[in-house]
Structures are given as C-alpha cells and as structure tokens.
Amino acid sequence: MAFFQDPPRLGNQFDDDAQLTSWIARFIPEAASELRQLGDLTVEMYGKQLLDLDNEPQLVQWDAWGNRIDRIEVSPLWKEAQVLAAKHGMVASGYEDRYGVHSRTHQFSIVHVLGPSLDVYSCPLAMTDGAARSLLASGNRELIEKYVPLLITRDPQKMWTSGQWMTERTGGSDVSRSETVAKQDVDGTWRLSGTKWFTSATTSQIALTLARPEGNPEGSRGLALFLVELRDENGRLRNIEVNRLKDKLGTRKVPTAELTLAGTPAIMVGAANDGVRQITPMLSLTRTWNAVSAVSAMRRGLALAKDFARRRTAFGALLVDKPLHADTLAGLEAEYSAAFCLAFRSAALIGTLEHAKSGESDHEERLSRALIPIAKLTTGKQAVAVTSEAIESCGGAGYVEDTGLPRILADAQVLPIWEGTTNVLSLDTLRALAKGGALEAVRTEIENCTAAATDGSLARPIAAARDALDHATAWISEAMAKPERLEAGARRFAMTLGRALEVALLSQHAQWSIDHGHGGRAAAAARRFAATGIDQIGQVGDMSLDDSKLLA
C-alpha cells in the first residue's frame, strides 16, 4: 500500500504553549479560560486559512460603464477576521481596563493566540490601535469623541480600522523628505496632494498621515499630522486613486496599495509643525505589535514543526526521537521563549505608562524609549531565523506552497522591515540613549531581573546577561567619540542589548516558574539561549571601517 505522510496538525494554541501559559499564570491567571477558548478557535481558523491560500486581494479599478471606482476585494477570511477581531477585543481589550495595568498583556495574549490564523489581519489592527492611542494623546476632543469609540469597539458592525500612511517614494523611515503637500481651501478644509507608495490598510475607513502644509519649511519640523476619512457617504474614495496593489514576497492577503492623493480632504490633528511628535505614540504601539507578531510567527512555525516531528518517521524512528532533530527543535524553542519575554515586556511597559499618574513613570518612560525599538529589531530578526528553521525541519514539505508552511516564513520576512528596518531602529536606539537615562534604565532592568534569578541552575544565563551589558556599556562609552565607529557598530550594540534583556527576562521568569510549581522548562530555555551567544559585539569586535568600505 502506498505511503502518504500525515501532515502536521495544530493543537490548542494556548494549552500547547508552555511559555504563554506560565506567563499568563504569573500575571493574569483569570484570563486563562478565555485564552484556552481562543486556542480552539485558532485551530478552526487555521483550517480555513489552509483552504484559502490562493484567495488574494483584487483591485477593481473600473465599473462596467467606464467609471473609476478603485474597489479592493479581500478574501472571505479577511472579512471574517474583522468580525472576530472586534468580538474578541484584539484592539478593544487594551482600552477596557479589565485587568488594570496588565490590560495590554491581556490584549497582546489574544493577539498572540489568534493572530497567526487570521492571515496577517494583525496589520490593520496594529495601526488601528496606534491611531486610537495617537488621537487620545493629541488632546483633540472633537476627533477623540468622533473616531476613537469606532476604533476600540467590540461591535463588528461599528468597528472601524485605520491606516498609517508614512511611506512615499522618498522612503518610509526618513519622513523629513515627504513630498505630500497640504493646502487649505477658503472654507478652511485641508486637501492633501502627493503619492503614498506603500499603504497597508487601504480598505480601512480612516488613516493618519503626514503632510507638509503649504509654506512650511523643509524637514521633519515642517510636517503636520492629518486624519483622512477615505470614503464619502456613498462609499466612494474621496479624491484618492489606487494606482496598484503591491506584489509582495509575503503578507499577500494584506491589500497593500500605492495611492495618489489628488486633493483629498483631511483634518489636521494638532499643530501645523508637530506631526512627527504626534505620531510617535502610534509608532510605539505598532512596533510592539510587530514584536508580538514576531513571536507569534515563531510559535506557529514551532507548533507545526514539533507536531510533524511526532508524525514523521525517518531511518527507523520518529524525528522527535532523533537526538539531532530534538536538539534543533530545543534551540528554536529557547530562542522563541527569550523573544517572547522581550515582546511581552514591551507590551507590559505600554500598559504601565498608560496607567501611571504624572511623575510616577519616569523610569518606565526612559526604559520604553530604548526597549521598544530594541524589542522590535531583535524579535524581527529572530522570527525570520526561527521560522526558516521550522519549515526546514519539515523537509521538502516545508518548501511546497500548498502545505501552507512556506507562507509562515514569507510573512515573517516583513517583520524586520515594517516600522523601521533593523539598521534604522539601531540608529533610533542610539538616539534614545543620547537623550539620557535610557541606558541606565536598561541596566536597571537587567540588574533587577538577574538579581531575582537566585536558583543555581541560572548562573550561566545570569552571567551572560551581565557580561554582555558590561561590554555594551564599555563599547558605547568609547565609541561616542568616534561617530563613524558608533554608527557602524550600532546594530551589533542594539542586538547585544536586546539579547541581554531577553536572557535576563527569561531567567527572571524561570525563577518564578521554579518557585510557583511550573517546572524547569523556562530555566532550560534560559540556559540554552545563553549558550547561543548574547554578546554580538564580542563575536566580531569593531570591524575595520576601511574593510567595510571595500566590501560594501
């Protein structure tokens, strides 16, 4: 009888994730039942996802009579995802204060469990969350009262999503070169003109975007933040033309479009020269969504790879019983566990800052300036590496599109790119540290974590965290006097801080797990992760700038 390989199957994505279940037990044990139910739902949605692999967004530019309509059709799964996202509070739970300071941990746990089965619907949700936070921070009562309730509702019939239109032909990270111009009509209406080269939520109802009011100076200080309501009461785009949908490596279910704004009506959110500062709360949140999405992608790849190892027989035994294969999976699990701790520490920081009273959050504010970009850049690179290994561990099936496995890696590749590439965020880290207090806050965070990890089995990861931090601190002190050297080493420096934070946070969690009867899995992950190399500066030292120029 012919052999047919049993494909990997997804189990409950709460119960099967020891790292998540112990984290929830530590911070919000009351949420376990809700997350367990979502764990079953994510299995159901994963099945639908596999049946819907080829159903990608379509742009219909013209109707039968020659009228330009620029309608984007999305898959049925995306439409269902919108309903589920609202009902289960993937945005709303962050604002409901159900768990107080841990409300963001609750929200991102929902995202972590359910998000990977919703075809990257987390993308518009991230920007919706960021838009709500930016509007709340703006103090513009009229906009807050009109739009924020629509962005954070649990009613699928009422919920709106928001885009974030930053990227132009001049680039996305260097917004100072924006070519989008805002002109004011005699009746006071602002109208935007320009091209947005990459917009990832074109089916949303609103978007926040930067533009330069006519007469403002060049550079980032001449930009203002605007809110655009995309469609009129008849559902037609308001002076917006969809040039094309982007043909991307991954995130192919996301209707990413290139737009021309041709006198698009818009509302200025705040001051005419304060746009970059006003959109900063959005960036902090979307970068945290990026970090959580990175660990979610790792988890999905690992879940399938582990199940496959229990179903695939090779050379006389199951893969899971082969020492080399088990060793490979263990390394991936350790990498995931460390990344999880950093991503969810980022989420917890946002919750702390949102609940802090004036003057009570100075340490958290300084820490967040450095930790959030570090969390995004570190976990983004880990996601690509871990998902690549996970699909490789499924052999040839991992390379065949209709298994659904390659999609995990292709979608993960966006994570080091969106919301700032690794290099851009490494430079952001340097800028955050230059403001003062941020590096000291990182040091305090690592010291507090390692001081809490008192079990003898954690001595090695604790030493790795402390040694890496000391080396990074010494390196940046010396490099500050040499700008080229500082910039050239920025990525290795930021990655060292990221991995040092990860192993410290994981060690702290391991101690909690030991003390509260959750076993030694987290400690094993900390030891394994520490052995993979925390100090990225120490691995290569300071590369010769002359060599870099020759090689580049």
C-alpha positions in Angstrom: 0.0 0.0 0.0 1.4 3.4 -0.9 2.6 5.7 1.9 1.1 9.1 2.5 2.6 11.4 5.1 0.3 12.6 7.8 0.5 16.4 7.8 1.3 18.4 10.9 -1.7 19.4 12.9 -2.3 22.4 15.1 -3.3 21.9 18.7 -4.8 24.3 21.1 -2.5 27.3 20.8 -2.9 28.2 24.5 -2.5 24.9 26.1 0.3 23.8 23.8 2.4 26.8 24.6 4.2 26.4 27.9 5.8 29.8 27.7 2.5 31.5 27.3 0.6 29.5 29.9 3.2 30.2 32.5 3.3 33.9 31.6 -0.5 34.2 32.0 -0.3 32.2 35.3 2.2 34.8 36.5 0.4 38.0 35.5 -3.3 37.4 34.7 -4.4 33.9 35.7 -8.0 34.9 35.4 -7.6 35.2 31.6 -6.6 31.5 31.1 -10.1 30.2 30.3 -10.7 32.9 27.7 -7.4 32.2 26.0 -8.0 28.5 26.1 -11.2 29.0 24.1 -9.4 31.2 21.7 -6.8 28.4 21.4 -9.5 26.2 20.0 -10.8 28.9 17.7 -7.4 29.5 16.2 -7.3 25.8 15.2 -10.6 26.2 13.4 -9.4 29.4 11.6 -6.1 27.8 10.6 -8.1 25.1 8.8 -9.9 27.9 6.9 -6.6 29.6 6.2 -5.2 26.5 4.5 -8.3 26.3 2.3 -8.0 30.0 1.4 -4.3 30.2 0.4 -4.7 31.4 -3.1 -7.5 33.9 -2.4 -5.6 37.2 -2.6 -6.9 40.8 -2.8 -8.1 42.1 -6.1 -8.2 45.7 -7.4 -11.2 46.6 -9.5 -10.4 50.0 -11.0 -13.4 50.4 -13.3 -17.0 49.5 -13.4 -18.8 48.1 -16.4 -19.6 51.7 -17.7 -16.2 53.1 -17.5 -16.4 54.8 -14.1 -13.3 54.7 -12.0 -14.2 53.0 -8.7 -10.9 51.6 -7.3 -12.6 49.0 -5.2 -10.4 46.4 -3.4 -11.9 43.0 -2.9 -10.5 41.0 0.0 -10.8 37.3 0.9 -13.8 35.9 2.9 -11.3 35.0 5.6 -10.3 38.7 6.0 -13.9 39.7 6.3 -14.4 37.0 9.0 -11.2 38.2 10.7 -12.7 41.7 11.0 -15.7 40.3 12.9 -13.5 38.0 15.1 -11.1 40.9 15.9 -13.9 43.1 17.1 -15.8 40.4 19.1 -12.7 39.2 20.9 -11.3 42.6 21.6 -8.0 42.4 19.7 -7.9 46.2 20.0 -10.7 46.9 22.5 -9.2 44.8 25.3 -6.3 47.2 25.6 -8.6 50.1 26.4 -11.2 48.4 28.6 -9.1 48.3 31.8 -10.4 44.9 32.7 -7.0 43.9 34.1 -5.7 47.3 35.1 -2.0 47.7 34.4 -2.0 44.2 32.8 -4.7 45.1 30.2 -2.1 45.3 27.5 -0.7 41.9 28.4 -4.2 40.6 28.1 -4.7 42.2 24.7 -1.4 41.0 23.3 -2.0 37.5 24.6 -5.2 37.5 22.5 -3.3 38.7 19.5 -0.6 36.1 20.1 -3.0 33.2 20.2 -5.5 34.2 17.5 -3.5 36.4 15.2 -1.4 33.8 13.2 -4.7 32.2 12.0 -6.1 35.5 10.6 -3.9 36.0 7.5 -2.0 39.0 8.9 -5.2 40.9 9.8 -3.0 42.0 12.7 -1.6 44.6 10.3 -4.6 46.9 10.2 -5.3 46.1 13.8 -1.9 47.4 14.8 -2.4 50.6 13.0 -5.9 51.0 14.4 -4.6 50.6 17.9 -1.8 53.1 17.2 -4.3 55.6 15.7 -6.5 55.4 18.8 -3.6 56.0 21.1 -2.3 58.9 18.9 -5.7 60.6 18.9 -6.1 60.2 22.6 -2.6 61.7 23.1 -3.4 64.6 20.8 -6.0 66.1 23.1 -8.2 67.0 20.1 -11.5 66.4 21.8 -13.6 66.6 18.6 -11.6 63.9 16.9 -11.3 61.7 20.0 -15.1 61.7 20.6 -15.9 61.1 16.9 -13.4 58.4 16.0 -11.8 56.7 19.0 -15.1 54.9 20.0 -15.3 53.4 16.5 -11.6 52.2 16.6 -11.9 50.4 20.0 -15.5 49.0 19.9 -16.3 45.2 20.2 -19.2 45.6 17.8 -18.3 44.2 14.4 -21.0 46.4 12.8 -19.5 49.5 14.2 -15.7 48.9 14.3 -13.5 50.9 12.0 -9.9 50.3 11.3 -7.2 52.9 10.5 -4.2 53.1 8.2 -0.9 54.7 8.8 0.4 56.4 5.6 4.1 57.2 6.1 5.9 55.7 3.2 6.4 57.7 0.0 8.7 57.3 -3.0 11.4 59.1 -0.9 11.3 56.4 1.7 9.5 55.4 4.9 11.9 56.0 7.7 13.3 59.4 6.6 9.9 61.2 6.7 11.6 64.6 6.5 11.7 64.2 2.7 7.9 63.9 2.5 6.5 65.3 -0.8 2.9 65.2 0.3 1.6 68.8 0.4 -1.4 70.1 2.3 -3.3 73.2 1.0 -6.2 74.9 2.8 -9.3 75.9 0.9 -11.0 79.3 1.6 -13.6 77.4 3.7 -10.8 76.1 5.9 -10.8 72.5 4.5 -7.3 71.0 4.2 -6.6 69.0 1.0 -3.7 66.6 0.5 -1.8 66.0 -2.7 1.0 63.5 -3.3 1.8 59.8 -3.6 1.8 57.3 -0.8 3.9 54.5 -2.2 3.1 51.8 0.4 -0.2 51.8 2.3 -1.1 48.6 4.2 -4.7 49.3 5.2 -6.3 50.7 2.1 -9.6 49.1 3.0 -9.8 50.9 6.3 -12.2 53.7 7.0 -9.6 56.3 8.1 -5.9 56.8 8.0 -3.4 59.0 9.8 -0.8 60.5 7.5 1.9 63.2 7.5 1.9 66.1 5.0 3.6 69.4 4.7 1.3 72.4 5.0 1.9 74.9 2.1 4.5 77.4 3.2 6.0 75.2 5.9 9.8 74.7 5.9 11.5 71.6 4.6 12.5 68.8 7.0 10.5 66.9 9.6 9.7 70.0 11.6 7.6 71.3 8.7 5.2 68.3 8.8 1.7 68.1 10.3 -0.4 65.1 11.2 -3.7 64.7 9.3 -6.7 62.4 9.6 -8.2 61.2 6.3 -11.6 59.7 6.1 -11.2 57.6 3.0 -14.8 57.3 1.6 -17.8 59.5 1.3 -21.4 58.6 2.4 -21.8 56.6 -0.9 -18.7 54.5 -0.2 -16.6 56.2 -2.9 -13.0 57.2 -2.3 -12.6 60.9 -1.6 -10.1 62.1 -4.3 -7.9 59.1 -3.8 -6.7 56.9 -6.7 -5.4 53.4 -6.2 -2.6 53.1 -8.6 -1.9 49.4 -8.0 -1.7 46.7 -5.4 1.8 45.7 -4.4 3.1 42.3 -5.5 4.9 41.3 -2.3 7.0 38.3 -1.1 4.7 37.7 1.9 1.7 39.2 3.7 -0.1 38.6 0.4 -3.5 38.7 2.0 -2.9 42.3 3.1 -4.2 44.7 0.5 -1.2 46.9 0.3 -1.6 49.7 -2.2 0.1 52.6 -3.9 -2.1 55.7 -3.7 -2.3 59.1 -5.3 -3.9 61.8 -3.2 -5.4 64.3 -5.5 -6.8 67.0 -3.3 -8.0 64.5 -0.6 -9.9 66.3 2.2 -8.2 65.9 5.6 -8.4 67.1 9.1 -5.3 68.5 10.9 -4.9 66.6 14.2 -2.8 69.2 16.1 -0.2 71.9 15.4 0.9 72.5 11.9 4.6 71.8 12.6 4.3 69.0 15.2 3.3 65.9 13.1 6.3 63.7 13.8 5.9 64.0 17.6 2.2 63.5 17.4 2.5 60.2 15.5 5.1 58.8 17.9 2.5 57.1 20.2 1.4 55.2 17.1 4.9 54.0 16.4 5.5 52.7 19.9 2.3 50.6 19.7 2.8 49.4 16.1 6.4 48.4 16.9 5.1 46.4 19.9 2.5 44.7 17.7 5.4 43.9 15.4 7.4 42.3 18.2 4.4 40.2 19.4 3.6 39.2 15.8 7.2 38.1 15.5 6.9 35.7 18.5 3.5 34.6 17.2 5.1 33.6 13.9 7.9 31.7 15.7 5.3 29.9 17.8 3.2 28.9 14.8 6.3 27.6 12.9 7.4 25.7 16.1 3.9 24.2 16.8 3.8 22.7 13.3 7.4 21.6 13.3 7.0 19.8 16.7 3.8 18.1 15.6 5.5 17.0 12.4 8.4 15.5 14.3 5.9 13.3 16.2 4.3 12.1 12.9 7.3 11.7 10.6 9.4 8.5 10.7 12.9 8.5 9.1 15.7 6.0 9.4 13.6 3.8 11.7 12.4 6.2 14.3 10.2 9.3 14.7 12.0 12.6 14.2 11.3 13.7 17.7 13.3 10.7 19.0 16.3 11.6 16.9 18.9 13.4 19.1 19.9 15.8 16.4 16.4 16.8 15.4 15.4 17.2 19.1 18.5 19.3 19.6 17.4 21.6 16.7 13.9 22.0 18.0 15.1 22.7 21.5 17.3 25.5 20.2 14.3 27.1 18.4 12.1 26.8 21.5 14.8 28.6 23.6 15.0 31.4 21.0 11.2 31.7 21.0 11.0 31.8 24.8 13.5 34.5 25.1 11.9 36.6 22.3 8.5 36.1 24.0 9.7 37.6 27.2 11.1 40.7 25.5 8.0 41.3 23.3 5.6 40.9 26.3 7.8 43.2 28.4 7.3 45.8 25.7 3.6 45.3 26.0 3.7 45.5 29.8 5.6 48.7 29.6 2.9 50.3 27.4 0.3 49.2 30.0 2.4 50.7 32.9 2.8 54.0 31.1 -0.9 54.2 30.3 -1.9 53.7 33.9 0.8 55.8 35.5 0.0 59.1 37.2 2.0 62.2 36.4 5.6 61.9 37.7 5.2 58.2 38.6 6.6 56.7 35.4 10.0 58.4 34.8 11.9 55.1 34.9 9.4 53.3 32.6 9.4 56.2 30.2 13.2 56.2 29.9 13.2 52.4 29.6 10.5 52.3 26.9 12.4 54.8 24.7 15.2 52.2 24.3 13.4 48.8 25.0 10.6 49.2 22.4 12.8 49.7 19.3 15.2 47.1 20.7 12.4 44.6 21.1 11.1 45.2 17.6 14.5 44.9 15.9 15.7 41.9 18.0 12.5 39.8 17.6 12.1 40.7 13.9 15.4 39.1 13.1 14.7 36.1 15.3 11.4 35.5 13.6 13.0 35.0 10.2 15.6 32.7 11.5 13.3 30.6 13.6 10.5 30.2 11.0 13.2 29.3 8.4 14.5 26.5 10.6 10.9 25.4 11.5 9.9 24.9 7.9 13.3 23.3 7.1 12.6 20.8 9.9 9.5 19.7 7.9 11.8 18.7 5.0 10.6 19.1 1.4 7.0 19.7 2.5 8.2 22.9 4.1 9.1 24.3 0.7 5.8 23.4 -1.0 3.3 26.2 -1.1 0.1 24.2 -0.8 1.2 22.8 2.6 0.9 26.4 3.9 4.3 26.1 5.6 6.3 28.5 3.3 3.7 31.2 4.0 4.9 31.4 7.6 8.5 32.3 6.6 7.4 34.7 3.8 5.1 36.5 6.1 7.8 36.7 8.8 10.2 38.4 6.5 8.1 41.6 6.7 8.8 41.9 10.5 12.4 43.2 10.3 11.3 45.7 7.6 8.0 47.2 8.6 8.1 50.0 11.1 11.8 50.6 10.6 14.4 48.2 9.4 17.0 46.7 11.8 19.5 49.3 10.9 17.1 52.2 11.2 15.9 51.0 14.6 19.5 50.5 15.7 20.1 54.2 15.0 16.8 55.0 16.8 18.3 53.2 19.8 21.3 55.4 19.7 19.1 58.5 19.6 17.1 57.2 22.5 20.2 56.7 24.6 21.5 60.2 23.7 18.5 61.8 25.4 19.9 60.5 28.7 18.7 58.0 31.2 17.7 55.2 28.8 20.8 53.1 29.0 20.7 53.4 32.8 17.1 52.2 32.7 18.1 49.2 30.6 20.9 48.4 33.1 18.4 48.7 36.0 16.0 46.4 34.2 18.7 43.7 33.6 20.1 44.0 37.1 16.6 43.6 38.7 15.9 40.6 36.5 19.2 38.9 37.2 19.0 39.7 41.0 15.7 37.9 41.1 17.0 34.8 39.5 18.6 33.1 42.5 18.4 29.4 41.5 21.9 27.9 41.0 20.8 26.5 37.6 20.5 30.0 36.3 24.1 31.1 37.0 25.2 30.8 33.4 22.4 32.9 31.8 22.7 35.5 34.5 26.4 35.8 33.9 25.8 36.0 30.1 23.4 38.9 30.6 25.6 40.8 32.9 28.8 40.3 30.9 27.1 41.4 27.6 25.6 44.5 29.3 29.0 45.5 30.7 30.7 45.0 27.3 28.0 47.0 25.5 28.2 49.8 28.1 32.0 50.0 27.8 31.9 49.9 24.0 29.4 52.7 23.6 31.4 54.9 26.0 34.4 54.5 23.8 32.6 54.8 20.5 30.8 58.0 21.4 33.9 60.0 20.5 34.1 58.4 17.0 30.8 58.9 15.1 31.6 56.6 12.2 32.6 53.8 14.6 29.5 54.3 16.6 27.2 54.1 13.6 29.0 51.1 12.1 28.5 49.1 15.3 25.0 50.3 16.1 23.3 47.1 15.0 25.7 44.8 17.0 25.3 47.1 20.0 21.5 47.1 19.8 21.3 43.3 19.3 23.5 42.8 22.3 21.2 44.9 24.5 18.2 43.0 23.0 19.6 39.6 23.7 20.9 40.6 27.1 17.4 41.8 28.0 15.9 38.6 26.7 18.1 36.3 28.7 17.7 38.4 31.8 13.9 38.5 31.5 13.7 34.8 30.7 15.9 34.0 33.7 13.6 36.1 35.9 10.6 34.2 34.6 12.4 30.9 35.1 12.9 31.7 38.7 9.2 32.5 39.1 8.3 29.2 37.3 10.5 27.2 39.7 9.1 29.0 42.7 5.5 28.5 41.6 5.5 24.9 40.5 5.8 25.4 36.8 8.9 23.3 36.5 12.3 23.8 34.9 11.4 24.3 31.3 12.0 28.1 31.3 15.3 27.6 33.1 16.3 25.1 30.5 15.4 27.6 27.8 17.4 30.3 29.5 20.5 28.0 29.7 20.1 27.0 26.1 19.6 30.6 24.9 22.6 31.8 26.9 24.8 29.3 25.0 23.8 30.7 21.6 25.7 34.0 22.0 24.4 37.0 23.8 27.2 39.4 23.2 27.1 40.3 19.5 29.8 42.9 19.9 32.2 40.3 21.4 31.7 38.0 18.4 33.1 40.4 15.8 34.7 43.3 17.7 34.9 46.6 15.9 35.1 45.9 12.2 37.5 47.9 10.2 35.7 50.8 8.5 38.2 50.6 5.6 37.3 46.9 5.2 33.6 47.7 5.3 34.0 50.3 2.5 35.9 47.8 0.4 33.4 45.0 0.9 30.3 47.2 0.5 
